[in-house]
Amino acid sequence: MLLQLLVNGLISGCGYALVALGFALIYGTTKTFHFAHGAVYTLSAYFLYTFYNLWKFPLSLAIVLSLFLTAIIGILVDELIYLPLDKKGSSPLIRMLSSLGLYIIMINFVAMIYGNETKVLNPSIQPTYHIGSLILTRIQAVIFLFSVLLFILLILFLRKMKAGMMIRAARDNSRLLSVVGINPRRIRWLVFSLGSLLAGIASLLNGLDVGIDPNIGMPVFLNGAVAVIIGGVGMIEGSILGALLLGILQSLVIWKFSARWQDTMTFILLILFLLFRPQGFLGVRRRIEEAST
């Protein structure tokens, strides 16, 4: 029983990690607390529902179209909301509140179009795999294996590819990009499209597993944001570790108490890290002057 819960928590943590990585890329580059990331997560699942369940497209085509639109939505959020605010010199608080307002607008739009009831993306019975006492559905196995593959590819992309190095440079000092002839706006397009794609992939995988409703985005986003903080802001590996830890701890809370205590545990953990290790698992302490640049 305990081993099954731990594995379930690990799979949940993989979904949190994908969302956390997308949020970390966007926040690290733009310094915007991107609440609308949760709405992008929700929209991606409803794109798949539209293409696959309503319009009867083949699943593979529906997934490709959904992820393409998800990336476009991410870029549009930046172009229509964040960039104009940046040009006006808006503070991080103003950008964060604007992002929260955009999340509310987008989620209410989804609820108005599709209703608030839960939608089932994959009504068929999932085949299961038995590994000793463990039981995994096919989609759970796909979530785990595909997430691990994406973690590896993203780390290699950021460390080895030229575009990934430019993203890291923008995270460290975006002002220097234009000096060396790199258009910062294109880096933002790349960051928002890639970050939104990661959230979209997590949304589609989770939606195919348990279904969707308009409110699925915010809980997953908050868990992803907490994972980034406890793992270490700016540390890709730390975000992954933080997300996996959250998933496992939430499963243990369900086992010992009930599902109602999951969020309580998550934010207790966040507060403890902020008090005793604000730099997170893998982060390092920085001087105030360095953190402000």
Secondary structure, DSSP 8 states (H G I E B T S, - for coil): -HHHHHHHHHHHHHHHHHHHHHHHHHHHHH----THHHHHHHHHHHHHIIIIIIS---HHHHHHHHHHHHHHHHHHHIIIIIHHHHHTT--HHHHHHHHHHHHHHHHHHHHHHH-SS-B-S--S---EEEETTEEEEHHHHHHHHHHHHHHHHHHHHHHHSHHHHHHHHHHHHTHHHHHTT--HHHHHHHHHHHHHHHHHHHHHHHHHHH-B-TTSHHHHHHHHHHHHHHH-TT-HHHHHHHHHHHHHHHHHHHHHS-GGGHHHHHHHHHHHHHHH-TT-SS-----HHHHT-
